Amino acid sequence: MPHSRKKTIGLLLCLSAVVALGAGWAWARSDDTSTDNAYVRGDVTGLAPKIAGYVTTVEVRDNQAVRAGDVLFRIDDRDYRARLAQAVANVEAAQARLGNVDAEVQLQHALIRQAEAQTRSAEAELNLATKASGRRRELIRTHAVSQAEVDE
């Protein structure tokens, strides 16, 4: 029977080892909570950006408490900077066109004043020529001068 007794002791040792390993495994997993019907209660808040873009930096850590106004993410602003530069260039171009239009308006006013001055000059010349013609007719009518002298 000594042979059978060795077998029994070996079997008991193996069984003890399996039980010890099972107990060690159960003890190691004792920190892990597992259940099929558990739930976590928390506040859920919707989160949406005011502008679209790619996130370049995350400014918060997991489970960090945040308040309204806190910066959570940084968005790549290169597209917006390019659009701003384009808008500034468009404004500057419009201001330049406005300056050109203002200069053109001033030029047109100057040309109008010049034309008015030329009109006044022509009216004065016409008035002078009309008076001179009237004097010559009067001189011819009174026979103070001859027609030949007036024609010269």
Secondary structure as UniProt FT lines:
FT   HELIX           2..28
FT   HELIX           29..31
FT   STRAND          55..58
FT   TURN            62..63
FT   TURN            68..69
FT   STRAND          73..75
FT   HELIX           78..141
FT   TURN            142..143
FT   HELIX           147..151
//
